[in-house]
C-alpha cells in the first residue's frame, strides 16, 4: 500500500517537472497574470462592514520618493546661449528618472483613492542650479520661450529676483490623468526605474529650446567612468511624465528629466504644484527640518525666497498659474569616476502663518552600489487604527481570481478579513486523489478528518453524537472536497498575526493505522503562523514551532531522532512518544504542507534507520508548498447594504499552493468553494463563493442569526440555497500570461487593463481592447472609448440604448458614465449623459 502511494507521488512530481515558469509575488493584490475575474459576489455582508480607513495625522515629507540615474548621454543640446537643436534634444532618452508618490505630494490616497481630485493635475517647474543654489543656469523646464542670440541671460546670478511672468511661455509642465483611469490601473503598473524613458511615457511634455550655459558634456566615458558620472556640463533636454501604481498599489507620478548632469554637486531643483494653495512667490521662511530628521541643505526653497536687510529681494516668482507646494533638490558628486553619490532634500512649503511646513534630508545613495537609485524612507509609521494594509473592521468576499503558473495554483479572493479571528475557509475539489489514500473527497463533510486545529474542520462535519440533527455541511452537487485551507488574522496594528491551516479531506476521513498513541492518524494537518511583519507572505517552511514549553518558548520535538530531529521545529511525527517530558501531541501536524508528508509520516525525511534502507520516495518534508498573504486595504466593494462595487476590488486573501500538494493529477477541472466563518466554526456568514444567494439572505448558520441553526445543517443542495447554485467555481486558469496592457472600453466606461482582463462578467455591456495608455479625457465620450456604442457590436444603434438601460436598472458599474465605473452609486444623470452621447452620434 505505502509503495503504491509513493509511486503516485513520484508520478505527479514527474508530470510537474516539465512545466516550470515564472512565479508570482504573493501579496494579496491583483496581478495581470490572473486575467479576468471568475466570479463576483452579489450579497451584502453581515459579518461587519470594513468601512473607511482613518489614518492618523502624518506628514509624508517625501516618503518613498525614488531617484534613479543614467548619466550616459553625450548628445542632445550643445553649449551656448542660442536656440537649441530640438531634434537632437528630443532624441535623448536618459537622465534622471523619478518616482513621486501622490501621498508625498499632499494628495489623499486613502479610501481607495475616492478623495483624489478629478482629474489629478500636477504642475512641475524646475531648473539646474549651482551647488549652493546661489545662481541658476539657463536650463529651465519649459525653456525660455524662444529667446535667442544675446538676449537670454547668461545664467541668473541673483535667483531671488527672478520673475517668470516676464519670461515668454510657461516655465513649468503639466501632468494630468482622469481619476477613474488612475484608480483602474493595476498594482505594478509602473516603469522600471533605471534613468531611461520607456515607451509608456509617450510624447514629451517639453523639449528644450535653449542651449546650455552650464558647460557642454561632450567627452565620452573612459577608464573607470560609469554611466552615472558626467563631466563637462549639465543640461535638461526634455521632460516626460506618466502616472502609475507601484507593487503595493499606491499611485505615483513618474518623471524623466532627459539630459546629463555634471558630477560636481550642481543641483537639480524641482517644484510641484499639486494641491490648492501654495506659494506663487517664494516666502523664504518654510521649515528646513522636521523632528529628528536631518536638516536640508542651504534652506532648500528658502534660498530663493524673500530677502531683507542690506540687499532686499522680492523672492522668486513663478508663472501666474503656478503655486509651489513642494520642493525637491538633489545633486550628484564625490566618489571619483566610478561611484558618485546622489544626495536629496524634500520640503513641504509653508502654507499659512501658522503652518511652518516641513522638511527633511531624504537620503543619499552611491550610484553603482545602489544601482543608481536613491530611495527615501517612509517617515509615516504604520496606522494605529484601521491600518491601510493590515487591519479591517469587517469581513467580506468580493470576487475570485485564479491562475496556474508552472507547478502552482494561485488564488485571489478579493475582499477583507476582520482581525477578530474570522476565517476564510476554502475547499478544493481536484478529482480523484491517490496520496495518501485513494479518495474521491467528501460532498457532505463527515466530521472524521484529523482533529488538529482544535477540531474546527470537524466542527463543520457530521455530529457523531447526533448525526440526524447535525448531518454535516453539504456542498452543491458536483463538488466533493479533497483539500481544506483556512486563513485568519488577529491583533491590532502593528502587532497583527497571521495563521493558515491546511488539511486533507479523504472520502473515509483519517485512517487509524493502529500506532501508538491511540488513536494515531496516517494523515497530517498543516499549521503555519506568526507576526505579519515577518511573515508576509506566510510560508509553510517547516520552521514554525509546533511545541511550546511552560514559558511559551519553542521546545524541541522530543529527544531528537532521524524521524523527528530537534533541528526542525515544525515537524512532530505522530506525536513523538519521546517528548522529553512534554505532553504527547495527539493531534499530529507540521508546519510543512500536509499531503506530501502524509505519504510516509513515519519517515518523511527518507532516512536510513536501524539497518532499514531509506524509502525511495525521497524527502517529503518540502518547504514552500503553500504560501498565503492578506491585504486588508480595501474599503469599497461589498458593504453591509450593497454589493454593487464588488468587481472593482483588487485586494484580499491570496494563496499559492503546489498542484501535487492539492492532489491534482494534471487532468480534469479544479473547483473551489468557500465562505467566511467565525474562528470557532460555529457561525457561517452569507459571504459564500460561487452562485447567488437569495435576495436579503442573512448569515447561513450560527447563534448570531437568532435561530440557533448549526453549521452542520447547512445544505447547498436544498431549498432555498439550491436555486442560486452551484456554490463553487470551476476555475479557468488561463496561461499565466500578463498580456498587453492598454485601454479597456466596457459599456460606457474606460479603464487601463490587460488584454486578458478586458472582459465583462455579466449584463449587456460589451468590451473592446484598444492599444494605448490613456483613457478618455474629461467630458470626451468618443475616443479612445466610444461610450454610445455600449454593446460594442455593430457600431451605434438603438440596441445600445436598450442595453444601457437594461444594465442601468440592473445596477451595473459599466453604466456609470461619469466615473468610469468607479466609486459612487448610479444616478439618473448617467441616463442623461448616455443619451446625450448617443444622440451626438459618431465616434
N, C-alpha and C positions, 0 to 999 in steps of 0.2 A: 504493500500500500504506500509506504513512505517513498520508495524508489519511484513509483509511478507519479506521485505528486511532484517530486523534484524534477523528473523528466519534463513534466508540463511546464514548470517554471523555466527550465532551460530553453524550451521551445519558444516560449513567449519572448524571453530575452533575446533569442536569436532573431526572431521576427522584428524586434525593435531596433536591432543593432544597425541596420542599414538605413534608418530613417531620421538620423540626427539633423538638426537645423538650429538656427539661432534661437536662443531662449529670450523670453520677455522678462522685463523687470516686474516683480510682484510688489505693487504699492497701493492697490485698491483704487486704481484710476484707469479710465478707459484709454485704450491704445488703438491705433488704426488697424492693427492686426486682427482685432476682434470682428471687424466687419459690422454688418447691420445688427440691430437689436433683434433678439429672437422671441421675446415675449414682453408685454407691457402690462403692468398692474392697473386695474380699474377700481380698486376698493379702497376708500379712505381708511386709515389706520385707527385702531382703538387701543394701540399699545403705546400711546403717548406721541404728541406732536413735537418733532425736533425743534421747531420754531426757528428763530433767527439768532445768529451768533452775536454776542455782545463782547467786544474786545475791550480790555482795559485801556485807558489812555496811554498812548505810547507815541513818541516821535521817531519815525524810522531813521531819520538823519543819514540817508544814503545807504541804508541796509541793502545788502545783496547786489549792489552795483558791481558790474564787471567791466573791465577794460582789457582788451586784447590788442596785440600789435603785430603787424607785418610791415616792416620799415624798408622793404627791398626796392621800392620804386625809385628809379633814377630818371624817369621820363616826365611827362606832364608839362607844366608851365616852366618857363625859364626865368632867369633873374632880370630885373629892370623895373621900370615904372610905367611901361606902356601897356596896351591891351594884350591879354593873354591869348595864346592859341587854344581856343576852347575845344577843338577836335582832339588835340593832344591831351588836354586836361580830362576830357570825358573818357579817354582810353585807360586812365589809371583806376585800378580796382582794388588796390591795397592801401593800408594805412592803419588808423585806429578804428576798432570796432567795439561798440559799447552796448551793454545791456543795462537799461534803466527801468527797474520795476515801477509800475504805476503807483504802487503804495509809497515808494520813496518820493514820488512827485506830488504827494498830498491827495491822491485820488483814492476814494473809498472802494476797496475791492471786496468788502465783506458782503454777506447776503447774496453770494454767488454773482456779485457784480451789479445787482439791481440798483445800487446807488451811484453808479458811474454816470456821467453826463452822456447825452446822446445828441450828436456824435461826440466821441472823445477827440479833443483837439489839443495838440501840444505844439507850441511855438518854440523854436530853438535859435538862439543867437550865439555868436562866438567868434573868436579870433585867436591868433598866435601873439604871445606877448613875451617880453623879456623875462628872465628867471625870477626877478623880484617884482614883476607887474608894473615897473616904473615907466615902461613905454610899450606901445602897441605897434605891431607891424601893419602892412597894408593887406594882410591876408585875412579877410573877413568872410564869414558865412553870409552869403547874399551878394558879395562882391561890392564894387564901388560904382555900379550903375553906369558904366560907360565912360567914366573919367579917363582921359588918356594923356599921353605926352608928358609935359612937365606939370600938369595940373594935379595929379594925385599926390597926396602927401608922402614925403619920404619918411614913412612911419609917423606915429603920433607920440611925440616925446612927453606930452602932458595929457595923459588919458582922462584925468578928472574933468577936463573941459570939453571932451568930445561930445558932439551933438549930432546924432544920426538923422535927426529931422532935416538937417541941412545937406545931407548926402543923398544923391539920386538913388531911387529904388529902396527896397527894404533890406535891411541888414539882419535878416532872420529868415528861416524857412518854417513851413507848417506841415506837420504830420497829422492826419485825421483818419478816423475809421468809425463806421457805424457801430453803436454799442452791440446790437444783435450779432453783427458779424464777428466782433471780438469775442463775445461770450460763446459763440458757436464753435470757436476753434477748439481743437482737442489738445490735451496736455502733450507737451513735447513738440508743438508746432513752433519751433524756433530755429534760427540758423546756427550752424556750427561757429562758435566764437574763435576765429583764427586770424582776425585782422584782414579778411578778404571778403569782398562783396560777392555773394552768390546770386543766382537768378531770381530768388524770391524777393529781393529788394526792388526789382523793377527799375523804372526810369529814375534818374537823379532828380532831387528837389532843387539842386543848384549846381551849376558848373562855373568854375572860376573865370572871371573876366579880366583879371589884373595880374600882371607879372609879379613875382615875389621880390620883396625888398629885404628879405631876411636871409640872403645867400642862396645860391643855386646848388643843390646837391646833385652833382653830375658824376662824381667819382664812383666807379663800380666797387663793389666789395672785394676785399682781397685779404690774404693772410688769415688771421684769426677772426676777421669780421663775421658777424652773424646777420641774419635778416632783421635783427632788432636794432642794430646800430646804424646810425646815419651821421655823416659829417658833411659840412659844406653849406647847409642851409635848411630852411623849413618852408613848407608850402601847403595850402589846402587847395586841392584840385576839384573836389566835388563833395556833395553830401547826399547820402542815401538813407532812407528810413523805412521801417516796416514795423508792424505790431505782431505779437505772438504770445504764446504761453509756454512757460518752462515745464520741466518734467513734473513739477508739483501742481501744475495747472494755474499758476499765478501769472497774470498778464504783465507784459513789459513792452517798452519801446526799445527797438534795436536801431542803432545808428552806425553808419560807416562814414568816417572822415577820410576820404581818399587823399593821398598825398605822401609826403615824407616829413620827418620831424627830427631835427638835429639833436644829437645826444649830448647837449650842453646845458640841460636843465631849462631851456626855453619852455614856457608854459603854454599849454592849450587851455583856453578859457571858454567855458560854456555856461550860458544862462538859459533857464527853462521857464516858460510862461505856461502853466498847466492848470491853475485854479483861479477863481475870481480874486480880484485884489492885486497885490504885488506892487513893485516899485518901477515906475516908468523912468524916474531919475533916482540914481542910487544915493541912499542917505548916508552910507558910510558908518553906521552905528549898529549893525547887526552883530549878534553874538559870534565869538570866534572859538568858543569851546563849550561843550555841554558835559556836565558831570565829570567823570574821571577820564573821559576820552581825551586824547592829545589835542592841543591847540592847533588850528590850521595855520599854514604858512603866511606870514605877512598880512594877515587880516582877510585874506580871500577877496571877496567882492568889496570889502571896505577900502581896498586900495584904489578903487575907482569912485569913491563916494565924496560927499561934500567935504571941503577942507576950509578951515578957518585960520585966523592968525595972520602972519605977515604975508602969506601968499594964498589968499582965499580963492577957492574954486567951487563952481556950482554943483559938481558931481556929474558923472557920465549920464547922458540922456539917450534913451532908446527911441526907435520909431514910435509914432503916436499910438499904434495899435499893440505895442508890446509892453508888458509889465512883468518884470522878473520876479519869480517866486523862489527859485533855487539856483545855486551856483555850484559848478564842478570845475576844479582846477587841477591839472595833472601835468607832470613833466617826466623827462627821461634823461638819465645821466649816470656817470660813475661806472664802475665795473669793467673798465678797459674796453677793448674791442669786442670781447666775447660775451659779456654778460652785464649790460647796463641795467639799471633799476628804474621801474615806474613808481612814482610817488603820487598820491591823490588826496585831495581835500573835498569835503562836501559841506554845503552851508544852506540852511533854510533862512531866507531873508526876513528881516523884521517886517511885520505887517501893521502893527498898531503901536502907539506909545507904551502900551503895557505888555506887548509881546516882543521880547528881545530877539526872537528867532533862535536858531540852534546851529551847532556846527561840530564837526569832528574830523580828525585825520582818519581817513578810511582805510589806509594801508599802503604797503609797498610790496613790490614783487620783483625779484630778479628775473629778467626776461627768459633766459634759457632754462633756469632752474624751475620756473613755474609755467613753462610752455608759452611764455608771452602773455600770460593772463593774470591780472590783479582782480581778486575777489574780495569785496568788502564784507565783513561780518555783519550779521543782523543784530542791531542793538536792542531790539524789542524782545523781551523774554516771552516764553510761552504763556498763553492766556491762562489766568487762574480761574476763569469762569468756563463757559462752554468753549472749549478750545477749537480752533479752526479745523484741525485735522483729527483730534483725539477724542473729543467728548461730544455726545449727543444726548438730548433730553427725552428722546423718544425713539421708537423702533418702527421701521417701515421697509417694505420691499417695493422698488420702483420698476425694475426690469431685469432681464437676464441676457448676458452676452457669453459666448463660448468660442474657443478655437483650439485646435491641436497644433502644436509646434514640436516637431520631432517626436520624442518619446512621451510628451507631457500633454495632458489636458489642462487648459486654463479656463477658469470660470469666473466671471464677474457678476455678482448680484448687487446691482446698484441700490442705494438707499442709506439707511442709518441703523446702527445697533446701539441701543441705550447702554450706558455704563453702569447698569444695575445687575449685570449677570444674565440679562436676556440672551437667549441663544438663537443663532441661525442654524437650524438643523437641515442638512442636505442629504438626500438619499440618491444613490446611483444604481441604475439597472443596466448592466453591461452584457446581459445574456447568460449563457452557460459558463460557469466558472469551475476550475478544477484545482485551484490552490486555496486551502489545503485539502478540501474535500469537493467531490462532485456536487454541484449545487445549482439550483435554478432560482435561488433567492426566496423572499417572502412577500407575497401580496398583502397578507394580513400579518402584522408583526406579532410573533408568537411569544415574546417576552422571555425567550430562553437563550439569549446571547450571553456572552461573557459578562460578569457582573461588575466590571470596572466602572469608574466614574459614579460610584455610589448607586449603580443600577439604573441610571437615568434613561438609557436606551430601553431597558426592560420595562421602565415605567410607562412607556407608550404601548407595550405589548399586552398579551393576554394575562389577566389576573389569575394566577394559579389557585388562589383561594376561592374564587367565584368566577369561572370563565363565562358563565351565562350573563352576568351583569357587566363584566369587563372583558368582552371578547377580544380586544386588541384593535388598534387603529388599522383601518383597511384603506389601501391606496386605490386609485382608479383602476378599472380593468385595463390590462395590457401593461401594468407596471409591477415588477417584482424586485424589491430592494436587495442588492448584493453588498452594498457598502454604505457606511454612515460617516459623515463628518459634521462636527458640531463646533461652532465658533462663538466665543464670548469675549467681552472686555469689561473690566471693572475698574473702579477707582476714579479719582479726580486728577485733573492736570496739575502738575506734570507727572504725577505718580499713577499713570494708567498701566494696568496689567492686561495682557492678552493671553488667552488659553485656547487651544484647539484639541479636540478629542476625535479619534478615528477608530472604527471597528468594523469587523466583518459581520455580515448577516447571511448565514448559511441556511439552507432550506430546513434542516433539522436542528439549527441552533448550535451552540457549543457542544463538542463531543467529549464525554467523560472518558479519559484514557486510563483510568484505574490507578493513576500515580498517587504519590503522597506529597502533600497532604490532600485529603479528600474533602470536597471534590477538586479534581485537577482538570485543567482545560487545555486542549490541544491548541487553542487559539489565543492570540494576544489582542489586547486593545492598545491603542497608542495615545499618549498624552504628552503635549509639549506646552510650556508656558513660561512667562516671565515678564519683566518690565518692557513695555512697548519701546522705550527709549533705546534699549539694546537688543530688541527682537523685532525689527521692522525691516524685512518680513520675519515672521516667526517660522523657524525651520525645524523639522524633525531631524535632528542631527545625532541623536543618541547620547548627547552630553547633558541633557536636562536631568536634574537629580530626581530619583524616584523614592528615596528613603530619607527621612529626616529624624534626627535624634531629639531628645527632650528639650534641647536648647534651640531647636529649629534649624540646626546646621545640617548640611548634606552628610549623610552617613554612608559608609561603604556597603556594598551589596553582599554582606556576609564575610566569610573568611577569604574569599577570592579563589577562583579556580579557572580552568580553561573554559568551563561553561559560563562562568559568571565573574569575570575579573573585576577587581575593585577599581581598575583604571577606566572602566566605562560606567559612569554613574547612572546612565539612562537605560540599563538593562537589568532585569531581575527575573532570571529564568525560573519559571514555575514556582515562585515564592521563595525558593532557596532555603532549605532547612538549616543551612549553615549561616544563620542570620547574625552571628556574633552578638547574641544577647538581645537583638531587636525582635519585635514581633514578626512572625512569619506572614508574608503578604499572601492572602488568599485570593486576591484579585490580580492575576498576572497581567502586567502591562510593561511597555517600554516606551522610551521617547524616540525609538525608531518607529517607522510605519509598520502596521501590524500584519499585512498579508504575507509579504515575503518571509518575514521572520517566523511566521506560523508554519511554514513548510517543514521546519525542524526546530521546534522550540527548545529541544534538549541540547542541541549543538549548532546554533546558528552561526558560530564563528568558524565552523569547519575545522575543528581541532583534532589532532591525533591524541587519544586519551587511553591510558592503560592498555596499550598494545593494539587497540582497535584503530583501523585506518580512518583517516579523515573522510567524511562523506564527500561525494563527488559534486554536490551542489554548489560548492564554493561558499564564500561568506554571504549570509543572508541579512546580516545587520548592516544595511546600506543607508548611509545618511542622505538626507535631501530628497526623499521620495515625496514628501508633502511640504509645501510652504503656504502660509496664509498671511494676509495683511488686511487691515481695516483703515479706511479713510472716511472719517465721520464729518467731512466738511460740507456735505450737502445740507441746505436749509430750505430747499424748494421741493419740487416733486410732490409726492403723496403727503397730504396733511390729514388732520382729523375730520375735515369736511369735504375734501376734494382730492381726486387723483389725476386731475387734468394735466399736470406738468410732469407726470411720471417719466415720459420718454425723453425728457430733457436732462435727466440726472446722469452724471458721468463718473460718480464715485460710489464706493461702498465696500463690500467684502469680496476679496479676490483670493482664489485658491488655485494653486498649481499642484498637480498630482500625477505621478508617473503612471502610464497606462497599465503596466503589468501589476502595479500595486492595486489598482482598481479591480484587477482580474480580467481586463479586456483582452480578448484573444486576437483582435485585429480585424474582425468581421462583424457585421451587424451594427445596429444603432447603439448609441449611448443615450440613455434617458435620465433626466434629472427631475426630482421632486423635492419639495422643501417648504419650510414655514418658519416663522418666528414663534418661539415658545418661552415660557418662563424658565428660570435657571433650574428649578426642581422638576420641570417637565409635568407640572400639574395643570398649567393653563396654556391653551393653544390659541394664538391670535387669529385675526382674519387676514393676516398677511401671508398668503399662500401662493406658491409658484405654480404657474400654469392655469389655464381655464379662466372662468369668470364667475365669481361668487354672486349669489342673488343680490339685487339692489337692497341696500340697507343692512346687509349681513353684518352682525356683530362678531365678537370673538367666538370661536367654534367650541371651546371647552374650557372648564375651569371654574373655580368658585367665584371669580370676578364677574361672571355673566349672570349671576343671580339664580341659576337653576341647579348648581352643583353638578353639572354634567361632567363626567370623567373623560379625559382624553382617550381612554381605551374604547370609548363608544363612537368615536368619530369614524364615519364611513363615507368615503368619497364615491362609493358606488350606489349610495342610497339617496332618496329624495331628502331635502331639496338640492343637495350639492351635485348629484349626478348630472343634472340638466346643464350645468355650466362647464362640465369637464371636457376632456380629461385634465386632471390636475397634475400634469407633468409636462415636460418639454423634451421632445426628441431633438437633440441639438444637431445643427448643420454647421460643422466647424470650419468649412472652407479650407483654405490652403495656407493660412498663417502669413498671408501677403498683405502688406500695408496698403498697396495700391497707390494710385496717384492722388495727391491732394489738390483740390480745386473748389470751384463754386458748385454748390448743390442747390438746384431750384426745385422746391417741393411746394405744390399748391401755389399760394400767394406769398411764399416766404423764400428767403435766401440764407444760406449758411455755408461755412467752409467745412468740407468733409472729404473723406477719401472716396474714390470712385466706388469702392465696395460698399461703403456705408450709405451711399446716396440712394436710399430706398424709402418707401413709406410702409408703415406697419399695417395700416388699415384705412378704410374710408375711400373717398373718391379722388383725393388729391393724386396727381401724378408726380413723377420725379424725373429730373433731367440733369445730367452732369455736364458742366462746362469748364473747360480749362481756364484757369486764371486764379488770382489770389485775392480779389476784392469783390465784395457784393455790391448790390445797387447802392448808389449814393442816396442820401436823404431825399424823399419826395420823387424819386425816379422809380417808375414801376415797369420799365420796358427793357432795361439792359443792366447787367447780363441776364437777369431773370425776367421773363415776361409773366407778370402776375395774372394778367387777364386770361392767359392760356392755362387755366387752373389744372386741367387734367393732363396737360402735356401731350395731347393726342389731336392731330389734325388741325392745329392752329386754333385761332379764336372762333368759338361757335356758341350758340345758345346753350349747348350742353354744359359749357363751362359754368354758366350761371347756376344751372340746376345742381351741378356737382359741388360748387362752392356753398350754396345754401344747404345742401344735404350735410356737408361737413360742419358748417357753422352751427346748425341745430344739434349736431351730434357732439359739439364741444371740441372739435379737432383743432390742435395747435396750428395746423397748416392754413387755417383761415384767419390767423392773426395778422392782418395786413400791415398794421402799424408797428409791430415789434418783431417781425420775422420769426414768429413762433415762440418768442421769449417769454419772460415773466409777465404776469398780469392776466386778468380774465378776458374772454371775448366780450365784445361790445357791439351795439348797433352800428357804431361808427365804422366797424370793419365792413359791414354790408355796403354802406355808402361809399367807402373807399374803393371796394372792389368794383361796384357798378360804375363808378366814375372812370376807373381804369379800363373797364370793358368797353364802355361807350366811346372812350377816346380812341380805341381801335389801333391796330398795328403795333408791331414790336420789332 
